[in-house]
């Protein structure tokens, strides 16, 4: 075999070996890429699954927190409403029958229309302040036929604060007198209407001709 032929065979063998080597390298790379792709996809799926679970858990926690906050808010609103209600004081009372009062007596208005805070006593006719504050009181008296005039007073803890005339003579029948007064009260202070000079009181229907009212500012 001549040297030239040997050289040609040598080159051919090297070329064949190189091709095979490249083919093997490409196969390895392809297999690695496939394995890498599978591994990457698996990792991505795992991460997505983990993230979904975390989001669901967070959503559940958020729902629980929202429910808790709503409960707290409802309680606070309820407490605030109760406090607001407990701070209100107001009453109106009348009597619905024709009656005659005596001089020096407490005028009792037994028919309660409103008594928020429970300060007015329909049996005694006395309002007892449930809490400290500034109160407004109003009284209306309507006289029937009388030989003379009537007088009523706003009384605070036994002390007269105003004296009010009601014309009641036969020539001035069915006259009306009304007055209001503002008082600074402490809890437990008592206010009532006293007839310093009594007489016959007119009444019609459900009342209103004789009225005693008060409320906390």
Secondary structure, 3 states (H helix, E strand, C coil): CCHHHHHHHHHHHHHHHHHHHHHHHHHHHHHHHHHHHHHHHHHHHHHHHHHHHHHHHHHHHHHHHHHHHHHHHHHHHHHHHHHHHHHCCEEEEECCCCEECCCCEECCCCEEEEEECCCECCCCCCEECCCCEEEEEEEEEEECCECCCEEEEEEECCEEEEEEEECCEHHHCCCEEEEEEEEEECCCCEEEEEEEECCEECCCCCCCCCEEEEEEC
